[in-house]
Amino acid sequence: MTTEHDPRTRVVLSWLREDAYENPERMLLRALDEVDATPQRRSWPAWRSNRMNTFTKFIAAAAAVLLVAVVGYQFLPRSGGVGGEPTTAPSPSPSLLARGTFTAHGITAELDATGSGADVAGTMSMSESGTDGRATVDLECARTTADGLIEIGGLITDSTFDADNQAWHGGLPEGQRVAIVFEPGSPVKAIWWVTSANQGVASCAAMFENLDSAADEILPGSPGLDPIQGTVEFGP
């Protein structure tokens, strides 16, 4: 029976009390050195003592190997990363829809839109040269028609356009919606579509439905689809 005062027990306990992050190889070598340096009592015959010395070294080495395995296990990668901390995959960045600065029909716009369908984000600022007309549009939706036209629209959240501006059929009032319709190509062509105050379009999708049902449906080559001044970059 061994106790904590037994030299062999102290050697094993010294390994178990080591910092779990110590170099396992260094721990093993030091453990073996301590076993070699531990004096053995000679109360038994020499042949028996030598046999026990060999057995003790074997037990000590096995314990050291087990300790190395336990310590090494602490460094194994856990699910999600080292130390068991889960990692969160970065959210993919929204894809580019359209970006650029251009002038179409006397209105200069700065457009920055990402996403697609009913999940469009970004803004479009509009201004009219020679007037105080300014408007900000929070973009909401987009679509590509069967004819290849790209339509991007949203809600007018701020506007100083004159309500009597006949070119815009009552101006660009806050709370209404506006769309820019592009015909990609070289050059890029565009035309504006603005809902009037009495249309009461409640959503971006409803604006597209209103556009489709209009008598002057916009198609490639339609009057008013004129080349823009400036550049627009379209996403994939």
Buried (B, 14 or more C-beta within 10 A) or exposed (E): EEEEEEBBEBBBEEBEEBEEEEEBEEBBEBBBEBBEEBEEEEEEEEEEBEEEBEEBBEEBBEBBEEBBEEBEEEEEEEEEEEEEEEEEEEEEEBEBBBBBBBBBEEBBBBBBBBBBEEEBBBBBBBBBEEEEBBBBBBBBBBBBBEEEBBBBBBBBEEBBBBEEBEEBEBBBBBEBBBBBBBBBEEEBBBBBBBBBBEBEBEEBBBBBEBBEEEEEEBEEEBEBBEEBEBEBEBBE
